[in-house]
Structures are given as structure tokens and as C-alpha cells.
Amino acid sequence: AGSTNTHWWSRVERRMAWFASLALLGALHVAALAFPVLSHLALCLRRHKDLRRRYGAWAVVTGPTSGMGRSTALELARRGMNLVLVGRNPAKLRDISAAISKAAPAVQTKTVVLDLSLVSTAQGEKLTLR
Ligand SMILES: NC(=O)c1ccc[n+]([C@@H]2O[C@H](COP(=O)([O-])OP(=O)(O)OC[C@H]3O[C@@H](n4cnc5c(N)ncnc54)[C@H](OP(=O)(O)O)[C@@H]3O)[C@@H](O)[C@H]2O)c1
């Protein structure tokens, strides 16, 4: 009877080990599924930093007239930063300035017409000293 009992216990232990391994696998799978959802939620719910308090009231954006620079300028303006907008084309700079004033009327902008490829050249030195 003793040997039957030991045999029975070892079967129960093996089953429990299986159950524990499956439960662990299940938990890992659920965690892997939940992680991206939770991190996305955390990203959506986080409080934005107060950029003005952290970096000052003004930011410089180069290339603000199109692409990523334009989106960056509009987002910074939406978050209350005043902007110095640097680009080569005065008409495009006026256009982004107007878009910012419309989207965030309290925000101040200054435009600087400058070809950044001239930085560190003799022509650029002359332009920046003007
Ligand atoms: N790391 C990445 O994964 C990744 C991905 C995408 C883009 N990028 C880089 O991010 C930058 C922006 O890309 P994008 O596609 O948004 O726009 P983009 O077309 O490369 O840049 C356009 C902006 O840059 C300005 N610009 C171009 N040359 C200039 C110069 N010599 N002086 C002053 N301003 C100048 C333009 O202003 P004006 O024409 O009005 O002067 C315009 O506002 C690029 O350098 C690009 O290579 C990186």
C-alpha cells in the first residue's frame, strides 16, 4: 500500500508541475499581450511637461516651413512656446507664422531668413553679422 501511495503522490506532483508550467506560460502570454496596450495607454494618459517652465518661453525651429519641422513648430506652439522660425523662404515663413497665429493666438513668432548651408562660410559670417 505504501508503494501505491508514493506512486499516486508522484503522479499528482507531476500533474501539478505541468499545471504550474502551463499557468506560467499563460501568464507570460497575457503579459506580452498586455504590455503594448498598457504602454500605449500610459503614453496617452501621461501629463505633458511644462515646456516653458523647463526650457524657457522661446524655442528655435529650423526647417519649420514643411515636413517634420512644420509639425514640430505647430506642436510647440500648441504647447505654448514662442517660436523663432528659421528658413530660406520669406513667403513660406510668413505662411507658417500665420498658421501658428491661427492655431495658437497667444504665441509670439519671429522669423529669421537664413540659408543654413551658409553657416561657417564667409558669406554666412557676413549675413549673421548684419
Ligand atoms: N532620422 C530619420 O528617421 C529621419 C526621417 C525623416 C527625415 N529626417 C530628416 O529630418 C529633416 C527634415 O525632413 P523633412 O522631410 O521633414 O523635411 P525636408 O524637406 O528635408 O526639410 C524641409 C525644411 O527644411 C528647410 N531647409 C532646407 N534646407 C535649408 C537650408 N539650407 N537652410 C535653412 N532651411 C532649410 C526648408 O525650409 P525653406 O525651404 O523654407 O528654406 C523646410 O522648412 C531632414 O534633415 C531629413 O533628412 C530624418
The ligand as a Gaussian input file, in Angstrom:
#p B3LYP/6-31G(d) Opt

LIG

0 1
 N       16.183000      60.138000     -38.921000
 C       15.046000      59.890000     -39.590000
 O       14.447000      58.850000     -39.480000
 C       14.503000      60.947000     -40.485000
 C       13.282000      60.742000     -41.115000
 C       12.772000      61.745000     -41.915000
 C       13.515000      62.917000     -42.092000
 N       14.702000      63.072000     -41.464000
 C       15.468000      64.301000     -41.602000
 O       14.744000      65.331000     -40.978000
 C       14.907000      66.571000     -41.674000
 C       13.536000      67.120000     -42.072000
 O       12.910000      66.285000     -43.027000
 P       11.510000      66.639000     -43.709000
 O       11.237000      65.549000     -44.683000
 O       10.544000      66.914000     -42.651000
 O       11.722000      67.981000     -44.475000
 P       12.812000      68.455000     -45.549000
 O       12.121000      68.592000     -46.862000
 O       14.056000      67.670000     -45.553000
 O       13.154000      69.886000     -44.945000
 C       12.386000      70.975000     -45.335000
 C       12.613000      72.119000     -44.391000
 O       13.994000      72.382000     -44.238000
 C       14.241000      73.751000     -44.590000
 N       15.558000      73.865000     -45.199000
 C       16.072000      73.058000     -46.131000
 N       17.313000      73.480000     -46.462000
 C       17.574000      74.577000     -45.718000
 C       18.678000      75.452000     -45.597000
 N       19.786000      75.303000     -46.327000
 N       18.607000      76.468000     -44.695000
 C       17.501000      76.647000     -43.935000
 N       16.424000      75.849000     -44.005000
 C       16.446000      74.808000     -44.876000
 C       13.125000      74.091000     -45.542000
 O       12.852000      75.473000     -45.434000
 P       12.824000      76.519000     -46.696000
 O       12.687000      75.695000     -47.955000
 O       11.661000      77.360000     -46.408000
 O       14.118000      77.217000     -46.568000
 C       11.951000      73.318000     -44.965000
 O       11.329000      74.041000     -43.913000
 C       15.803000      66.239000     -42.858000
 O       17.129000      66.549000     -42.496000
 C       15.632000      64.751000     -43.044000
 O       16.760000      64.157000     -43.640000
 C       15.185000      62.096000     -40.650000

